[in-house]
Amino acid sequence: MAVAGIDSHKDTLAVAVVDDQGRELDRSEIENSAHGHHALIGWLGRHHPTRVGIEGAGSNGRVAALRLQDAGYEVVEVPPQLTAQARRRQRTQAKSDPIDALLIARIGLREPELPQIRPSRDIEDLRVLLRHRRELRSERTRLASRLHADLEQLEPGYQARIGRLTNERNLDRVRRLLGGDDRVRAQVARERVSRLRQLNRQIKRITGEIGLLAATFGSGLTTIIGIESCWQPSSSQRSATSVATGPRPSSRWPTARHPCRRVRAASTGTV
């Protein structure tokens, strides 16, 4: 029985193979490209590993992991935290790709419950939608902050009458407040209002698509995939946007079986 480990990077894949006692059999470094993936399959074929552990299967190693899976290998994701823990137990804690590949192989050998890579296209679609929604929300937050700055100049004290600037009703109030104002800043503010409404519609539509995709992964993921508590703004983001966007959901990490971690795992295709 042999197990392989891969430390994936943007340009290269460091790979090592160990026997059933964790002793190194071979190691190599292969280009992270279509040609390199073909070479990797051929290289592994000389050792016949029963399992391949890969770190970075949701990012730099995603394509390689899928190619190996198509070739008939059992491919599992090795979290970088496990690799870091194993490295700290070594005589030298220096980080190198070949050493990490060896550690990943040994982790793959001793940890039977590592999550398998999911090849489903739905996973890829879900990851793209989650990323796109996050980008749109960031744009909306920045735009709401700029609108707030405009309104402070145009209508000092407006906050007493108008709350969070991403809310549709409040955007209606801003539009009425600026009606008839022909100053350049007011014209720009009205354009910001229009863009914010467009972003709200996009985010709502994408959230619906995420919910439909999430339903294919079971009820547990369906109920948590879109919850706002999974979004954790930094302290600088909270201080900069609290007036413009109102109070945010709690940023405390959920502790009930770490639901947000399962969402993120799903978005990287490792559940």
Phi and psi in degrees as GROMACS dihedral restraints (atoms count N, CA, C in turn):
[ dihedral_restraints ]
;  ai    aj    ak    al  type     phi  dphi    fc
    3     4     5     6     1  -125.6    20    10
    4     5     6     7     1   150.4    20    10
    6     7     8     9     1  -131.4    20    10
    7     8     9    10     1   138.4    20    10
    9    10    11    12     1  -107.6    20    10
   10    11    12    13     1   151.3    20    10
   12    13    14    15     1  -129.8    20    10
   13    14    15    16     1   140.3    20    10
   15    16    17    18     1  -129.2    20    10
   16    17    18    19     1   127.9    20    10
   18    19    20    21     1  -103.5    20    10
   19    20    21    22     1   109.9    20    10
   21    22    23    24     1   -95.0    20    10
   22    23    24    25     1   141.9    20    10
   24    25    26    27     1  -137.0    20    10
   25    26    27    28     1   174.8    20    10
   27    28    29    30     1   -59.3    20    10
   28    29    30    31     1   -42.6    20    10
   30    31    32    33     1  -107.5    20    10
   31    32    33    34     1   -21.0    20    10
   33    34    35    36     1  -136.6    20    10
   34    35    36    37     1   160.5    20    10
   36    37    38    39     1  -125.9    20    10
   37    38    39    40     1   115.8    20    10
   39    40    41    42     1   -89.1    20    10
   40    41    42    43     1   128.8    20    10
   42    43    44    45     1  -131.6    20    10
   43    44    45    46     1   141.6    20    10
   45    46    47    48     1  -139.8    20    10
   46    47    48    49     1   153.7    20    10
   48    49    50    51     1  -127.0    20    10
   49    50    51    52     1   135.9    20    10
   51    52    53    54     1  -123.7    20    10
   52    53    54    55     1   158.3    20    10
   54    55    56    57     1   -87.2    20    10
   55    56    57    58     1  -172.4    20    10
   57    58    59    60     1   -71.1    20    10
   58    59    60    61     1    -5.8    20    10
   60    61    62    63     1  -102.8    20    10
   61    62    63    64     1     1.7    20    10
   63    64    65    66     1    85.0    20    10
   64    65    66    67     1     9.4    20    10
   66    67    68    69     1   -83.1    20    10
   67    68    69    70     1   137.3    20    10
   69    70    71    72     1   -67.8    20    10
   70    71    72    73     1   131.4    20    10
   72    73    74    75     1  -101.9    20    10
   73    74    75    76     1   -37.8    20    10
   75    76    77    78     1  -166.6    20    10
   76    77    78    79     1   162.2    20    10
   78    79    80    81     1  -149.8    20    10
   79    80    81    82     1   158.6    20    10
   81    82    83    84     1  -162.2    20    10
   82    83    84    85     1   169.0    20    10
   84    85    86    87     1  -130.5    20    10
   85    86    87    88     1   126.2    20    10
   87    88    89    90     1  -126.6    20    10
   88    89    90    91     1   146.8    20    10
   90    91    92    93     1   -65.5    20    10
   91    92    93    94     1   135.8    20    10
   93    94    95    96     1   -87.3    20    10
   94    95    96    97     1    79.6    20    10
   96    97    98    99     1  -151.9    20    10
   97    98    99   100     1   173.9    20    10
   99   100   101   102     1   -58.7    20    10
  100   101   102   103     1   -43.3    20    10
  102   103   104   105     1   -64.3    20    10
  103   104   105   106     1   -42.2    20    10
  105   106   107   108     1   -64.5    20    10
  106   107   108   109     1   -36.5    20    10
  108   109   110   111     1   -64.6    20    10
  109   110   111   112     1   -38.8    20    10
  111   112   113   114     1   -63.4    20    10
  112   113   114   115     1   -41.9    20    10
  114   115   116   117     1   -66.1    20    10
  115   116   117   118     1   -36.0    20    10
  117   118   119   120     1   -62.7    20    10
  118   119   120   121     1   -43.9    20    10
  120   121   122   123     1   -61.9    20    10
  121   122   123   124     1   -41.2    20    10
  123   124   125   126     1   -65.5    20    10
  124   125   126   127     1   -40.7    20    10
  126   127   128   129     1   -64.3    20    10
  127   128   129   130     1   -45.1    20    10
  129   130   131   132     1   -65.1    20    10
  130   131   132   133     1   -30.3    20    10
  132   133   134   135     1   -60.9    20    10
  133   134   135   136     1   -21.3    20    10
  135   136   137   138     1   -75.4    20    10
  136   137   138   139     1   -20.3    20    10
  138   139   140   141     1  -111.8    20    10
  139   140   141   142     1   -15.8    20    10
  141   142   143   144     1    52.7    20    10
  142   143   144   145     1    55.4    20    10
  144   145   146   147     1   -67.2    20    10
  145   146   147   148     1   143.6    20    10
  147   148   149   150     1   -83.8    20    10
  148   149   150   151     1   -13.7    20    10
  150   151   152   153     1  -152.2    20    10
  151   152   153   154     1   147.0    20    10
  153   154   155   156     1  -127.8    20    10
  154   155   156   157     1   119.5    20    10
  156   157   158   159     1   -98.3    20    10
  157   158   159   160     1   137.4    20    10
  159   160   161   162     1  -136.0    20    10
  160   161   162   163     1   132.2    20    10
  162   163   164   165     1   -95.5    20    10
  163   164   165   166     1   129.9    20    10
  165   166   167   168     1    91.6    20    10
  166   167   168   169     1    27.7    20    10
  168   169   170   171     1   -69.4    20    10
  169   170   171   172     1   -13.2    20    10
  171   172   173   174     1   -97.6    20    10
  172   173   174   175     1    -0.3    20    10
  174   175   176   177     1  -136.3    20    10
  175   176   177   178     1  -101.9    20    10
  177   178   179   180     1   -64.0    20    10
  178   179   180   181     1   -28.4    20    10
  180   181   182   183     1  -100.1    20    10
  181   182   183   184     1     8.5    20    10
  183   184   185   186     1   -61.2    20    10
  184   185   186   187     1   -49.7    20    10
  186   187   188   189     1   -65.0    20    10
  187   188   189   190     1   -42.5    20    10
  189   190   191   192     1   -61.9    20    10
  190   191   192   193     1   -40.5    20    10
  192   193   194   195     1   -62.3    20    10
  193   194   195   196     1   -42.4    20    10
  195   196   197   198     1   -67.1    20    10
  196   197   198   199     1   -37.4    20    10
  198   199   200   201     1   -64.7    20    10
  199   200   201   202     1   -41.8    20    10
  201   202   203   204     1   -65.6    20    10
  202   203   204   205     1   -38.7    20    10
  204   205   206   207     1   -64.0    20    10
  205   206   207   208     1   -41.7    20    10
  207   208   209   210     1   -62.1    20    10
  208   209   210   211     1   -29.3    20    10
  210   211   212   213     1   -80.6    20    10
  211   212   213   214     1    -1.2    20    10
  213   214   215   216     1   102.3    20    10
  214   215   216   217     1     5.3    20    10
  216   217   218   219     1   -85.6    20    10
  217   218   219   220     1   147.9    20    10
  219   220   221   222     1   -80.1    20    10
  220   221   222   223     1   116.3    20    10
  222   223   224   225     1  -114.8    20    10
  223   224   225   226     1   127.3    20    10
  225   226   227   228     1  -124.8    20    10
  226   227   228   229     1   153.2    20    10
  228   229   230   231     1   -88.8    20    10
  229   230   231   232     1   129.1    20    10
  231   232   233   234     1  -105.9    20    10
  232   233   234   235     1   112.5    20    10
  234   235   236   237     1   -61.9    20    10
  235   236   237   238     1   141.2    20    10
  237   238   239   240     1   -61.7    20    10
  238   239   240   241     1   -24.5    20    10
  240   241   242   243     1   -62.8    20    10
  241   242   243   244     1   -38.7    20    10
  243   244   245   246     1   -66.9    20    10
  244   245   246   247     1   -38.5    20    10
  246   247   248   249     1   -64.1    20    10
  247   248   249   250     1   -42.9    20    10
  249   250   251   252     1   -63.6    20    10
  250   251   252   253     1   -40.3    20    10
  252   253   254   255     1   -63.3    20    10
  253   254   255   256     1   -43.1    20    10
  255   256   257   258     1   -64.3    20    10
  256   257   258   259     1   -37.0    20    10
  258   259   260   261     1   -64.9    20    10
  259   260   261   262     1   -37.6    20    10
  261   262   263   264     1   -66.2    20    10
  262   263   264   265     1   -21.9    20    10
  264   265   266   267     1   -85.9    20    10
  265   266   267   268     1    -5.7    20    10
  267   268   269   270     1   -78.2    20    10
  268   269   270   271     1   162.2    20    10
  270   271   272   273     1   -61.9    20    10
  271   272   273   274     1   -40.3    20    10
  273   274   275   276     1  -115.5    20    10
  274   275   276   277     1   134.3    20    10
  276   277   278   279     1   -95.6    20    10
  277   278   279   280     1    13.1    20    10
  279   280   281   282     1   -64.6    20    10
  280   281   282   283     1   138.6    20    10
  282   283   284   285     1   -92.9    20    10
  283   284   285   286     1   130.1    20    10
  285   286   287   288     1  -147.3    20    10
  286   287   288   289     1   149.7    20    10
  288   289   290   291     1   -61.1    20    10
  289   290   291   292     1   -46.1    20    10
  291   292   293   294     1   -61.5    20    10
  292   293   294   295     1   -39.3    20    10
  294   295   296   297     1   -65.9    20    10
  295   296   297   298     1   -42.6    20    10
  297   298   299   300     1   -63.2    20    10
  298   299   300   301     1   -39.5    20    10
  300   301   302   303     1   -61.3    20    10
  301   302   303   304     1   -39.3    20    10
  303   304   305   306     1   -65.2    20    10
  304   305   306   307     1   -43.8    20    10
  306   307   308   309     1   -63.7    20    10
  307   308   309   310     1   -39.0    20    10
  309   310   311   312     1   -63.5    20    10
  310   311   312   313     1   -40.3    20    10
  312   313   314   315     1   -62.6    20    10
  313   314   315   316     1   -42.8    20    10
  315   316   317   318     1   -66.9    20    10
  316   317   318   319     1   -35.6    20    10
  318   319   320   321     1   -65.4    20    10
  319   320   321   322     1   -42.8    20    10
  321   322   323   324     1   -61.2    20    10
  322   323   324   325     1   -30.2    20    10
  324   325   326   327     1   -73.1    20    10
  325   326   327   328     1   -41.6    20    10
  327   328   329   330     1   -95.3    20    10
  328   329   330   331     1   -13.0    20    10
  330   331   332   333     1  -109.3    20    10
  331   332   333   334     1    98.0    20    10
  333   334   335   336     1   -74.7    20    10
  334   335   336   337     1   -15.9    20    10
  336   337   338   339     1   -99.3    20    10
  337   338   339   340     1    16.6    20    10
  339   340   341   342     1   -63.9    20    10
  340   341   342   343     1   141.2    20    10
  342   343   344   345     1   -70.8    20    10
  343   344   345   346     1   137.6    20    10
  345   346   347   348     1   -79.6    20    10
  346   347   348   349     1   152.4    20    10
  348   349   350   351     1   -71.3    20    10
  349   350   351   352     1   134.1    20    10
  351   352   353   354     1  -101.4    20    10
  352   353   354   355     1   121.8    20    10
  354   355   356   357     1   -85.0    20    10
  355   356   357   358     1    -3.1    20    10
  357   358   359   360     1   -55.1    20    10
  358   359   360   361     1   136.0    20    10
  360   361   362   363     1   -62.7    20    10
  361   362   363   364     1   -30.5    20    10
  363   364   365   366     1   -59.4    20    10
  364   365   366   367     1   -35.1    20    10
  366   367   368   369     1   -62.0    20    10
  367   368   369   370     1   -45.2    20    10
  369   370   371   372     1   -62.7    20    10
  370   371   372   373     1   -43.9    20    10
  372   373   374   375     1   -62.5    20    10
  373   374   375   376     1   -41.7    20    10
  375   376   377   378     1   -62.8    20    10
  376   377   378   379     1   -42.3    20    10
  378   379   380   381     1   -62.9    20    10
  379   380   381   382     1   -42.6    20    10
  381   382   383   384     1   -63.5    20    10
  382   383   384   385     1   -43.5    20    10
  384   385   386   387     1   -66.5    20    10
  385   386   387   388     1   -40.8    20    10
  387   388   389   390     1   -62.6    20    10
  388   389   390   391     1   -42.8    20    10
  390   391   392   393     1   -65.2    20    10
  391   392   393   394     1   -42.7    20    10
  393   394   395   396     1   -64.7    20    10
  394   395   396   397     1   -41.9    20    10
  396   397   398   399     1   -63.3    20    10
  397   398   399   400     1   -39.8    20    10
  399   400   401   402     1   -61.2    20    10
  400   401   402   403     1   -41.2    20    10
  402   403   404   405     1   -65.0    20    10
  403   404   405   406     1   -42.1    20    10
  405   406   407   408     1   -65.2    20    10
  406   407   408   409     1   -39.0    20    10
  408   409   410   411     1   -65.3    20    10
  409   410   411   412     1   -38.5    20    10
  411   412   413   414     1   -64.1    20    10
  412   413   414   415     1   -42.7    20    10
  414   415   416   417     1   -62.5    20    10
  415   416   417   418     1   -41.5    20    10
  417   418   419   420     1   -63.1    20    10
  418   419   420   421     1   -40.9    20    10
  420   421   422   423     1   -63.5    20    10
  421   422   423   424     1   -44.7    20    10
  423   424   425   426     1   -62.9    20    10
  424   425   426   427     1   -42.1    20    10
  426   427   428   429     1   -67.0    20    10
  427   428   429   430     1   -39.4    20    10
  429   430   431   432     1   -63.5    20    10
  430   431   432   433     1   -36.6    20    10
  432   433   434   435     1   -65.0    20    10
  433   434   435   436     1   -39.2    20    10
  435   436   437   438     1   -69.1    20    10
  436   437   438   439     1   -39.2    20    10
  438   439   440   441     1   -63.6    20    10
  439   440   441   442     1   -39.9    20    10
  441   442   443   444     1   -58.8    20    10
  442   443   444   445     1   -44.2    20    10
  444   445   446   447     1   -63.1    20    10
  445   446   447   448     1   -39.1    20    10
  447   448   449   450     1   -63.6    20    10
  448   449   450   451     1   -45.2    20    10
  450   451   452   453     1   -67.1    20    10
  451   452   453   454     1   -31.5    20    10
  453   454   455   456     1   -62.5    20    10
  454   455   456   457     1   -33.4    20    10
  456   457   458   459     1   -80.4    20    10
  457   458   459   460     1   -37.7    20    10
  459   460   461   462     1   -80.2    20    10
  460   461   462   463     1   -42.9    20    10
  462   463   464   465     1  -137.0    20    10
  463   464   465   466     1    77.7    20    10
  465   466   467   468     1   -55.1    20    10
  466   467   468   469     1   136.7    20    10
  468   469   470   471     1    83.0    20    10
  469   470   471   472     1    10.3    20    10
  471   472   473   474     1   -59.7    20    10
  472   473   474   475     1   -25.0    20    10
  474   475   476   477     1   -60.4    20    10
  475   476   477   478     1   -24.0    20    10
  477   478   479   480     1   -67.7    20    10
  478   479   480   481     1   -22.7    20    10
  480   481   482   483     1  -110.6    20    10
  481   482   483   484     1   -23.5    20    10
  483   484   485   486     1  -127.6    20    10
  484   485   486   487     1   129.1    20    10
  486   487   488   489     1   -93.3    20    10
  487   488   489   490     1  -132.8    20    10
  489   490   491   492     1   -59.4    20    10
  490   491   492   493     1   130.0    20    10
  492   493   494   495     1   -85.1    20    10
  493   494   495   496     1     6.6    20    10
  495   496   497   498     1  -102.5    20    10
  496   497   498   499     1    -2.7    20    10
  498   499   500   501     1   -82.9    20    10
  499   500   501   502     1   134.4    20    10
  501   502   503   504     1   -60.6    20    10
  502   503   504   505     1   -42.8    20    10
  504   505   506   507     1   -63.4    20    10
  505   506   507   508     1   -40.0    20    10
  507   508   509   510     1   -68.3    20    10
  508   509   510   511     1   -34.4    20    10
  510   511   512   513     1   -66.1    20    10
  511   512   513   514     1   -34.8    20    10
  513   514   515   516     1   -62.0    20    10
  514   515   516   517     1   -41.7    20    10
  516   517   518   519     1   -64.6    20    10
  517   518   519   520     1   -39.4    20    10
  519   520   521   522     1   -63.3    20    10
  520   521   522   523     1   -42.9    20    10
  522   523   524   525     1   -60.6    20    10
  523   524   525   526     1   -43.5    20    10
  525   526   527   528     1   -67.6    20    10
  526   527   528   529     1   -36.6    20    10
  528   529   530   531     1   -62.5    20    10
  529   530   531   532     1   -36.1    20    10
  531   532   533   534     1   -93.2    20    10
  532   533   534   535     1    -1.0    20    10
  534   535   536   537     1   -58.3    20    10
  535   536   537   538     1   130.2    20    10
  537   538   539   540     1    84.3    20    10
  538   539   540   541     1    -9.1    20    10
  540   541   542   543     1   -81.8    20    10
  541   542   543   544     1   115.8    20    10
  543   544   545   546     1   -99.3    20    10
  544   545   546   547     1    11.6    20    10
  546   547   548   549     1   -68.0    20    10
  547   548   549   550     1   150.2    20    10
  549   550   551   552     1   -59.7    20    10
  550   551   552   553     1   -42.4    20    10
  552   553   554   555     1   -61.1    20    10
  553   554   555   556     1   -38.0    20    10
  555   556   557   558     1   -67.2    20    10
  556   557   558   559     1   -38.2    20    10
  558   559   560   561     1   -62.8    20    10
  559   560   561   562     1   -42.8    20    10
  561   562   563   564     1   -63.8    20    10
  562   563   564   565     1   -41.4    20    10
  564   565   566   567     1   -61.7    20    10
  565   566   567   568     1   -39.9    20    10
  567   568   569   570     1   -65.1    20    10
  568   569   570   571     1   -36.1    20    10
  570   571   572   573     1   -65.4    20    10
  571   572   573   574     1   -37.3    20    10
  573   574   575   576     1   -64.0    20    10
  574   575   576   577     1   -40.1    20    10
  576   577   578   579     1   -60.5    20    10
  577   578   579   580     1   -44.3    20    10
  579   580   581   582     1   -62.0    20    10
  580   581   582   583     1   -42.3    20    10
  582   583   584   585     1   -66.8    20    10
  583   584   585   586     1   -39.1    20    10
  585   586   587   588     1   -62.0    20    10
  586   587   588   589     1   -38.9    20    10
  588   589   590   591     1   -67.6    20    10
  589   590   591   592     1   -38.6    20    10
  591   592   593   594     1   -62.9    20    10
  592   593   594   595     1   -42.8    20    10
  594   595   596   597     1   -63.3    20    10
  595   596   597   598     1   -39.8    20    10
  597   598   599   600     1   -58.7    20    10
  598   599   600   601     1   -43.0    20    10
  600   601   602   603     1   -65.9    20    10
  601   602   603   604     1   -41.9    20    10
  603   604   605   606     1   -63.1    20    10
  604   605   606   607     1   -45.3    20    10
  606   607   608   609     1   -63.8    20    10
  607   608   609   610     1   -40.9    20    10
  609   610   611   612     1   -63.2    20    10
  610   611   612   613     1   -43.0    20    10
  612   613   614   615     1   -64.5    20    10
  613   614   615   616     1   -45.8    20    10
  615   616   617   618     1   -66.4    20    10
  616   617   618   619     1   -37.1    20    10
  618   619   620   621     1   -61.0    20    10
  619   620   621   622     1   -38.6    20    10
  621   622   623   624     1   -63.3    20    10
  622   623   624   625     1   -42.1    20    10
  624   625   626   627     1   -64.6    20    10
  625   626   627   628     1   -38.6    20    10
  627   628   629   630     1   -62.5    20    10
  628   629   630   631     1   -42.1    20    10
  630   631   632   633     1   -62.0    20    10
  631   632   633   634     1   -40.5    20    10
  633   634   635   636     1   -65.2    20    10
  634   635   636   637     1   -42.4    20    10
  636   637   638   639     1   -67.6    20    10
  637   638   639   640     1   -40.5    20    10
  639   640   641   642     1   -62.0    20    10
  640   641   642   643     1   -30.9    20    10
  642   643   644   645     1   -61.6    20    10
  643   644   645   646     1   -22.2    20    10
  645   646   647   648     1   -76.8    20    10
  646   647   648   649     1   -10.4    20    10
  648   649   650   651     1  -102.0    20    10
  649   650   651   652     1     5.3    20    10
  651   652   653   654     1   107.0    20    10
  652   653   654   655     1   162.2    20    10
  654   655   656   657     1   -64.9    20    10
  655   656   657   658     1   -34.0    20    10
  657   658   659   660     1   -60.8    20    10
  658   659   660   661     1   -47.6    20    10
  660   661   662   663     1   -70.1    20    10
  661   662   663   664     1   -35.1    20    10
  663   664   665   666     1   -59.8    20    10
  664   665   666   667     1   -38.0    20    10
  666   667   668   669     1   -78.4    20    10
  667   668   669   670     1   -16.3    20    10
  669   670   671   672     1  -116.6    20    10
  670   671   672   673     1    -8.4    20    10
  672   673   674   675     1   -62.6    20    10
  673   674   675   676     1   -30.2    20    10
  675   676   677   678     1  -111.2    20    10
  676   677   678   679     1     8.3    20    10
  678   679   680   681     1   -70.7    20    10
  679   680   681   682     1   143.7    20    10
  681   682   683   684     1   -73.0    20    10
  682   683   684   685     1   -20.8    20    10
  684   685   686   687     1   -66.3    20    10
  685   686   687   688     1   -14.2    20    10
  687   688   689   690     1   -76.3    20    10
  688   689   690   691     1   -12.9    20    10
  690   691   692   693     1   -90.3    20    10
  691   692   693   694     1   124.5    20    10
  693   694   695   696     1  -123.3    20    10
  694   695   696   697     1    93.0    20    10
  696   697   698   699     1   -70.4    20    10
  697   698   699   700     1   153.2    20    10
  699   700   701   702     1   -74.0    20    10
  700   701   702   703     1   165.6    20    10
  702   703   704   705     1   -63.1    20    10
  703   704   705   706     1   -34.7    20    10
  705   706   707   708     1   -68.0    20    10
  706   707   708   709     1   -38.1    20    10
  708   709   710   711     1   -65.1    20    10
  709   710   711   712     1   -40.6    20    10
  711   712   713   714     1   -64.2    20    10
  712   713   714   715     1   -43.2    20    10
  714   715   716   717     1   -69.8    20    10
  715   716   717   718     1   -32.6    20    10
  717   718   719   720     1   -78.0    20    10
  718   719   720   721     1   -24.9    20    10
  720   721   722   723     1  -119.5    20    10
  721   722   723   724     1     4.1    20    10
  723   724   725   726     1   -63.0    20    10
  724   725   726   727     1   -37.2    20    10
  726   727   728   729     1   -73.5    20    10
  727   728   729   730     1   -42.9    20    10
  729   730   731   732     1   -70.8    20    10
  730   731   732   733     1   -34.7    20    10
  732   733   734   735     1  -116.9    20    10
  733   734   735   736     1    -3.8    20    10
  735   736   737   738     1    82.1    20    10
  736   737   738   739     1  -177.9    20    10
  738   739   740   741     1   -65.7    20    10
  739   740   741   742     1   142.1    20    10
  741   742   743   744     1   -97.1    20    10
  742   743   744   745     1   162.2    20    10
  744   745   746   747     1   -62.1    20    10
  745   746   747   748     1   159.6    20    10
  747   748   749   750     1   -57.9    20    10
  748   749   750   751     1   137.7    20    10
  750   751   752   753     1   -95.3    20    10
  751   752   753   754     1     4.1    20    10
  753   754   755   756     1   -67.1    20    10
  754   755   756   757     1   138.2    20    10
  756   757   758   759     1   -68.5    20    10
  757   758   759   760     1   124.6    20    10
  759   760   761   762     1   -61.4    20    10
  760   761   762   763     1   140.2    20    10
  762   763   764   765     1  -107.9    20    10
  763   764   765   766     1   -12.6    20    10
  765   766   767   768     1   -74.5    20    10
  766   767   768   769     1    87.3    20    10
  768   769   770   771     1    61.2    20    10
  769   770   771   772     1    23.8    20    10
  771   772   773   774     1    50.4    20    10
  772   773   774   775     1    60.1    20    10
  774   775   776   777     1   -61.1    20    10
  775   776   777   778     1   -37.5    20    10
  777   778   779   780     1   -67.6    20    10
  778   779   780   781     1   -29.0    20    10
  780   781   782   783     1   -66.6    20    10
  781   782   783   784     1   -34.8    20    10
  783   784   785   786     1   -68.0    20    10
  784   785   786   787     1   -35.5    20    10
  786   787   788   789     1   -61.9    20    10
  787   788   789   790     1   -47.1    20    10
  789   790   791   792     1   -66.0    20    10
  790   791   792   793     1   -36.3    20    10
  792   793   794   795     1   -62.5    20    10
  793   794   795   796     1   -40.0    20    10
  795   796   797   798     1   -63.6    20    10
  796   797   798   799     1   -37.4    20    10
  798   799   800   801     1   -70.2    20    10
  799   800   801   802     1   -19.0    20    10
  801   802   803   804     1  -100.5    20    10
  802   803   804   805     1     2.0    20    10
  804   805   806   807     1    76.8    20    10
  805   806   807   808     1    30.5    20    10
  807   808   809   810     1  -118.5    20    10
  808   809   810   811     1    21.6    20    10
